[in-house]
Amino acid sequence: MVFDFLKPFRKTTAAAKVSKEDLEAGKVTAEKWKEMSESYKEETGGRSLLEDMDEYQKSMTQSKEEKEEQDKIVAQNQAAIEILNSIIPEDTEKPTNVADAATIAAQVVEQMAAKATPDNAPSVSGVTIGLNGPGTTATHFLGIPHEMYARSKRWNELAANPASISNPYDEEEVSADFRNAVRSFGKSMSARYAYLQKNNMLDAKKLSAFETDYSGLDNAKLGDQYIVRRQDALIARLIQMYDVYEIFPRRYGVQDRDVMFSAFFEQVSQAWQEGEVFKGGMSIQPEVAYVDDAMIKVNFPPFKKLERIYIGYLNEEGSDPMKLAMIEFQYMNIMETAINEQNHRRIMGIFVEPEKGVPGHYLHSSTGVVYTLFRYINENKLKPHSDPAFMSYTQSTMLDVVVEFLMSVKEVTVKDYTVPFKKQVIYLNENHQLWWKLCCRAKYAKDLDFSGPDSMLYKVPDIDTPIIWVPNMGQLPLMFTQVPRNIMCVENVPGEMLAAKMQSAMESLKFWSVWKEGVSASFVGLKFNDKAALDANNYKRQCIFMNTPSVLLADGATVLDGSKGFWFRTDENTAATALTDITNPEPGVGYILEIGDTNNPTTIAKSGKFSEITAPFNPTKVGDNILLVMNVAGDKFFELERTEGGIRKINVELQPNVPGGR
């Protein structure tokens, strides 16, 4: 006989004055549960309330699953009957079960197979929308019936008939029309990009092949349909140029700063004992994501020169699969350059407030992954694996150094159950793939096959840690591990950079776009007040592990060679040593001087090429550092931030948005 749980349970809850709403909302106190348990035990002759509740819930779940399975079988049978009945002629009685329907359908198919197929050509309706339109007409370039391609516009007439360049025209009027057309086109491109991103349709292959769902355009005019399809093809070209967002995905909606909450849980398990003996807890340490303002501002030559450049494009040998109108041609060339710069900046950028009235370097428009990791070190959240053995590698030592680095990471993570080593992925410099292959072939086999995701090109041998190859790092021997998608590129609005604007001034045409971008991690590690506390923590609950890709300076070195790298670490100096110059500096690079030994630590006087730093640099502790960048003229170095005596200080005039500066 099946035990009736509900009857005694309802009696118990009624006696305890506990309503159904209280039970569903979880408002029953521990005292009430205790009272109900004792009452239920008496009512049922010693049965356990919690055990009976558990059994009842299991039986209800099982009954629900059985009913869902039965409904699924019935639905499948009904669908099969409908499919089979669609084959059976209308004048034949339709069966109501699968077996009969299958028998009759098989007979029909057999009869059809014995007959010849009627020679009736299928009728096809609809309009094919190609990339380059149906063909240029007397009124529209490419035959696209839209104002943007009207041949009444001089730039479209040039595309349709390059010989028309000699026709007279009002340059002021044409320039104004062209400016307005570019603004409308840029605004439309940005809106289309945002729509595709919002609906998860940013797939370059599908956009290029027109596999996107265009059902929403069914009622649009033909010209509008062409516009959208051409914009999708242009967007496909642009997103194919992005080579960092598969590695560091984008997060939108950050206008200035955004808080990304990191929750760190303490141990909770313990041996049972009676009474209220509690253990564990949770600390929430917010990670601040921020963005800097970046821009494109281009001053074009007069319209006359622009159209000659465009005529040159039309006369080039070979054909572009997508014939670009003049607006598209200008827009694409600017955006392709901007995206190439952004790809580099996302990895190696370091934001610097521009010198007033002077164009700045593209790497100084925002801060990328590498300098963000350096910031986390200075914030006492990230303890690097700073052993000199991991600082660099060569063509012949890369494999061994990477393996030793991973062994070091594994050694500290196996002691911390909160950061499983097996979930970590290592990020290496894509430019060193050839070195990696040579090392693997030298150690394992001459004829190794590096194809496939499980090959040694994508997994570290013996350890099996997955490899992600990072582009745009030059020759930097950086190695770091994290759980994928932890470090992200942050922006404000999807497609914000694509919203180009234009205006004319005298003979010139000015083209510009403004957007926001930055880089942030969701989880870095626990934050400590100083480096000593970070070191004492010894990587516990740290989520990112990295080497310090630095150059070890010789005893008494007074000059840094910028061609050797950007991060320099001092060793023991036998006498007082002061830095006097950075030779071979590269524009856009931030140079780090880090103190590796407190015996005569290298100082910097506020003079000569360093006269613009905020104050003389007099370090006293291991880990003290200063971050410097060259000015536009190339004759001075500015200071972005320093850690001196263990205390970090940000130059807010040049780094106004960095967390900790304001």
N, C-alpha and C positions, 0 to 999 in steps of 0.2 A: 504493500500500500504506500502510495506517494505521500510524503509529509506535506501538509498544507501550511506553508510558511506565513502567508499573508494574514490569516485569521488571528493567531496570537500576536503578530507584529502590530496589527492595527489596534488591538486591545491594549498593548503595551504603550504605544505612542499616545493613545487617548488618555491613559492613566497619567502619563508624564506631562500631558498638555503640550505635546510637540506636534506642530502642524506639518502638513506635506510641504508647504512653502518653506518652512524652516529647514527641513531635511534637504530640499533641492538647492537652497541657497547656502548650505553649509553653516548655518547659524546655531547648530546644536552645540552646547558647551560640553566640556569633558565631564562635568558633574552630572549633566543630564544623561550622557551616554552611560555613565556608571549606574545611575538609577534605573535606566531602561534595561541594561544588561541583567541586573539582579531581578527585576520584575519579570523579564522574559524567561529567565531561568526557572523561576517559581511556576510560571504559567505552563511551561512545557515539560516540567519534570526533569530539569537539569541540563537542558540543551543550551549551547552557546549562541548568543545573538549574532556575533560577528561571523562565526563559521556558517550559520544558516543563511545570513545575508549574502555571503560570498557564493555559496552553492546556488542560491536563488538567482543571483545575477549571471552566473555561468550558464544555468539552464535557460534563462531568457535570451542570452546571447546566442546560444546554440540553436534555439528555436527560430530566432530571427534569421540566422545564417541559412538554416535548412529551408525556410520559406523563400528567401532570396534566391537560393539555388534552384528551387522548384519553379519560381516565376521566370528565371532565366531560361530554363529548359523549355517551358511553355512558349516563351517569346521566340526562341530559336526555331522551334517546330513550326510556329505560325509563319515566321519569315521564310522558312524553307518551302512551306506549302504555297505561299504567295509567289515565290520565284518559279517553282515548278508549274503552277497553274498558268503563269504568264506565257509558257511555251505551248500549252494545250489550246487548240482552236476554240473560238467562241461558241461554236455550235456543239461542243462536247461538254457533257456534264462535268463540273469541277468537283473532284473528291475533297473530303475534309480531313484526311489524314495523310501523313508523309509517305507511307508505303504505297498507297494507291496512286498518289500523285506522281511519284517517281516511276512507277510502272507505265502509266499512260504517257508521261513525258518521254520516256525512253523509246516507246513505240513511235511517237511523233518524229523524234530526231532520226530514227532509222528510216522512216518514210521520206523525210526531207533529203537524206543523204543519197537516196536513189534517184533524185531529180536533179536536173541541171539548174544552175543559178540563173534567174532572169537577168537579161542584159540591160538593166536600167541604171543609167548613170545617176549617182546621188546628187541631189541639189544642195548647194552650199550658199548660205546667206551670211551677211555680216561684213564688216570692214576691217581689213588688215592694217594695223597701225605700225609702221616701220620707224626706224630711227630717223631716216633722212626724208620722211614725207613722201608723198606721191610723185614729186618732181616739181621743179621750179616752174611757176606760171608767170603770166604777164603782170600779175598783181602781187604775188607773194614768193619770197625766197623759200625753196624746198617745197613750195605748194602748200605750206601750212597756213590755213586760213585764220590767222591771228595777227593782231596789231603789232606784236613784237617782231614778226617776220615780213611786215608789209614793205614792198619795194619802194614805197613813197619815202621811206627812211633811207637816207644816203648810204648808211653803213650796210643795209641789206641789199641795196642796188649794187654796191661794190662786190658783195659776195656773189650775186647772180651774174654780174657783168663787170669784171675787173677793168675793162677798158673805159668804163664811165668815170674813172678817177679824174679824167681831164675835163669833165663837165663842171661848169661854174656853179657855185653855191654860196649861201650866206653862212660863213663859218660860225658866227656868234649864235645864230638860231639853231644850227645843227648841233653845236656843242651843248646847248641847253637841252635839246631833245635827247641827245645821247646820255647826258647826265641823269635825266629823269628815268630813262629806260633802264640804266644800270641800277639805279636805286630800287626800282620796282622788281627787277630781276633778282637782286640780292635778297630783298625782303621775302620774295616768294620762295627762293631756294632755302632760306633759313626755316621758313614755315613748313616746307615739305620735309626737310630733314627732321625737324621736331616731330612731325606726324609719324614718319617711318620709325623713329626711335621709340616713341610712345607705344606703338603697336608691334614692337619687336620684329620689324621688317627690314632692318639694316643688314641685308645679306648681299654682298657685292655680286656674287654669281647670279642670284635670282634677279636682282635689279638689272644686270646687264642682259640677261636672257629674257626679260619681260615675263618672269614667272610670278611677279607680284600680283596680288588680288586687286584688280581695277574695277570691281563691280560697282564701287561707289561713283564711278565716272560715267556710268551707262547713260545718264540723262544729260551729261555735259556736251557742249558743242565739240565738234571734231578738232578744232584748233586747240581748245583747252586740253583735250586728251593728248595731243602731240606734245604740248608744253610739259605736262606732267611726266610723260614717258621720257622725254629728253632730259628733264631735270633728274629723273631717277638714274639715267645712264651717266650723267655727269657726277652725281653723288656716288655712284658705284666706282667711278674712276678715283674719286677722292678718298673713299674709305679703303680702297685697295692699297693706297699709299701709307695708311696708318700701319705701323708695325710694332706698336707698343701696347695697344689696348687689349690684345688677347692675353698679354702677360700681366698688365696692371689695369684692370677694368675701370671704367668711369663711373663716378657717382655724381649726380646732378643735384641742384638746389642749394648750393653753398654760395650765398651772396657776399659774405664777409668771413664769418667764422661759423663753424658748426661743431657741436659736441658729439663725439662718437663714444658711447659709454663702454668701458671695459670693466667687466665684473670678475674679480678674483676670489675664488672660494677656498676657505681653509678646510683642514681635515674635519670630517664629520663622524667617521666610524669609531666605535670603541666596544670593549667587552661589556656585556649586559651587567647591570647592577640595579638594584631597586632604588626608587626615588628619582627626584628631579635633578639628575646629573647631566647637564647639557654640555655640548662640545661643538665647536665649529662656528662659522660665520661667513660673511661676505663683505668684501670691500669694493666699492665702486670708484674707479679712478678714470675720470673722463680724458679722452684723447681729443685734442683740439685740431680740427681740420680747418685750414684757411686758404684763401685764394688771393692772388695778386692780380692787378689789372694789366692786361697786355693789349697791344694794338698793332694795326697795320695803318701806316700813313704813307701813301705814294703820291708823288707829284709828277704827273705824266707830261710829256711834251705836248705841243699844240695838236689839235685834231688832225691837221694835215699830215704830221709825221706819224701819228697813230695809224692812219689809213694806209700809209705806205708800208709800214711794218706788217699790217694785215694782208696787203696784196702779196708781200713776200711769202707769207704763210700759204696763201692760196696757190702760189706758183711752185711750191716745193715739189720735188719728185716723190712719187709714192703717194698713196691716198690714206688719209685718216679714215678709219671705218665709220667715224661719226664726223660729218662735215660741220665744223663749228661756225656759227654766225659770229660777227665781230664782237658782240657783247660777250658771248660764251667764250670766245678765244681770249679776250682780255681777262675775263673773270677767272678762267681755269688756270692761266699762267701765273696769276698772282696767288691763287689759293694753293696751287701745287708747291710753289716756293714756301708759302707760309706753313704748310703741313710738314714739309721736309724739315724746316727749322723747329717746328713744334715737336716732332719725333725726337730730335736731338735734345731739345730742352727738357722734355719729360724725364730724361735720364740724367743729363749733366748740367741742367740749368741751375743758376744761383741768382735770385732776385737782387737787383741793386737799383735804388732810386736814381733815376737818370739825372745827369748833369743838366742844369737848366738850359734849354735852347739847343742842346747837342744831341744828335741821334745816338741812341744806345745800342749795345750789342744784343742780338736776339736771344742769347743765352741768359741775359740779365732781365728777361721779361717775367720769369717766374722761377720757382725752385723745384728741381727734379728729385728723383729717387736718391741719388748718391749723397747730395748735401742734406737731404732730409734725414738720412741715416746718421750723418755726422751730428745733426741737431739733436737727435735722440741720445747720442752719447753725451753731449754737453748738458742735456736735461737730466742726466743720471737715471735714465730708464734702460739703456742698452749698454751692457758690458761687452766690449769686443773681445775676440780671441786675438790678443795683441802679441802673441809669441812671434819673435822675428822669423821663425821658420815658416810662418804663414803669410808674411808680408808680401811676398812676390813669388813668382815661378818663372821658369824658362821653357823653351821649346822641348827640352828633354826631361824637365822635372815636374811639369804641370800635373800629370796623373798622380804621382806620388804625393805632391803637396795637397791636392784636393782630397785624396783618401785620408791623409793624416789629419787634415782639417775636420773632415766628417767624423773621424774617430774621436776627435776632441769634443765635438758637439754631442756625439752619442754618449760619451762618458758623463757629461754633465746632465743630459736629459734623462738618462735611465734612473737617476736618483730623484727625478721630479715627475711623478705620475701624471701631473696636469699637462705636460707638454710631450706627447708621444713622438718619439724620434721617427717612427715609420710614416707619420703624416707629413714630415718635413720634405721640402723640395729644395734642391740647390740651384742657384742662379749663377751662371758663368758668362764670361764675355764671348759673344758670338764671333768676334774677330779671331778668337783663339781656337776655333773648331779644328783647324788643320793641325795645330800643335797637339790637340787632344787625340786626334786620329793617329798621328805619328807615334805618340806615347803608347797608345793601346796596341798598335801593330808591333812596336818594338818589344813590348812585354808579353803579349799573348799570342799573336799569330800575324804573319806577314799579310795574309790575304783575308783579313777580317771583313765581313759584310756589315756596313753601317746603315743599311736600309731598315725601315720598320721601327715602330715605337719602343720595342724592347731591345733594340741594339745598344751597343756600348756608347753610341752617340747620344742616346737619351736616357741611359741609366749608368750610374757609376758601377763599374765591375766590382764584384764581391760584396759590396755593401747594398747594391740595388736601389740606391736613392735616385729618384727621377731627376733629370737635368732639364732646366729651361734656359735656353740661350738668349741672352739679352743683347739687343743691337745698340749701336750708337755709343759705345763705351771707349772708343779709341783703343789704346793698348793697356788700359787699366786692368791690373790683376785682381779685381774685386771678386770676392766669393761671399755669398750670404745665403742663409736658408730661412724659410718661413713656410707656413701653411699657405697654399695658393690662394690668391684673391684677398690676402690680408692688406697688402699695400695697394692703394688705389689712386687713380688720377681723379681729382675733384674739379668740377666746373659748376657754373651757375645754370645756364639754359642750354639745352641741346641745340647744336647748330648755330650758336651765338656768333662764332667767328665768320660764318658764311653770310651774315647779314651785312653785305657791303653797301656803302653809300658813296655818292659822288657829287662834286660841285665844281663849277668853273671859276677861275680867277684870271682875268686878262686872257692870255692865249692858252694858259695851262689848265689841266683837268686834275682835280684832287680826288683821290680814292682812299677811303678809310673804313676801318672796322674796329670795334672795341669789344673785348670779352674778358672773362675771368677764368683763371686756371691755377691749379696747385697740386700737391701730392700729400697723402696722409696714409698712415696705417691705422687699422681698427684696434689692433692689440700690439703693444710693444713689450711692456713689462712693468713691474712695480716701480713707482717713482720714489727716489731717495733724496735726502737733503744734500748729500755730498758724495763724492767719488768713493770715499772710504767705506761708507755704508753700502754702496752699490757693489764694491768689490767683496765685502764681507758676505753679502747675500749669495754670491757665487752662482749666478745664473738662475736662481730659483724663480719659477714662473715667468721666465723670459720667453718671448715668442719669436724673436728674430735673433739670429746668430750670424756674425760677420767677422771677417778679418779686417785688419787695417792696412789697406794697399799703399803703404808708405815707403819712402826712400830713407834708409838709415844714413844719417850724416856722419862724416868723419870727424875725428877729434879736432876741435878748433875751427870748424867750417864757418866761414863768414858770408858765404854766398850760396844761394839756392839756384840750381839750374832748372828752369821751368820746362826744359825739353825732356827731363827725366821723369816728370810726374807732377802732381799737384799737392801731395801730402808728404811732408818731411818730418822725420822724428830725430831728435838729437840723441846722442849717446853721451857717455861721460866725457867731459872736457877737462883737460889737465890744467887749463888756465882760463882766466876770464875771457868770454867770447861774446861778440856782438855781431848781429846780422847787419850787413851794409848794403846788400843788393839782391835782387832776383833777376838773374840773367835769362835771356830767351823766354820772356813771359808771353803767354798767348792771350789775346783778347777773349773775354767771356769766361775765363777760368778763375776760380777762387783758390788761392794758395794757403795751405795750412802749415804752420810751424807748431809742432807738438813737442813738449819737453818729455824726454824719455829717461832722464837722470838728473838728480838735483845737485850733482857736483859741478859747479860752475855752469849753471843753466844759461843758454843763449838768450841774450837780451836784445832789444831794439831801441835805439835812441829816436826821439822825435826830431829828426833832421834829415837832410838830403832827400832821397827818394821816399823816405818815410815821414816827411815833415807834416803830412796830412793826417796821420793817425791821431787818435783822441788823446793819447798820453804815452810817455815812454813805457815799453813793455818790460816788466821786471818779474818774471815768473819765479815761484818758490817751491812748487810741488810738481811731482810727476803727473802728467796729464794736462797741465796748464797748456793753453794753446792760443793762437791768434789766427784769424781768418782775414786774408788780404785780397784785394782785387786791384788790377791796374786801371788807371783812369783812361779816358778816351784818347788823350794826347800821347799816352804811353810814357810819361816822364815821372809819374807819381803813383804811389800805392795808397789806396784807401783801406780803412779798417771796417769790417762788417761786424765782428764781435770778438770777444776775448774771454778766456777763463784764466784768471790770475789769482794765485793763492787759493785756488779751488773755488773762487767766486766768479760766476758768469756775468758778463755785462754785454748787452746788445747795443750797437750803434743805431738808435731808432731813426736817425736822420736818413740813413741809407737802407735800413731794414725795418720799416714802420709797422709791418703786419705780422712779424714773427711772434709766436706766443712767448710771453715772458718779457717782451719789449714794451707792451702797453697793457 
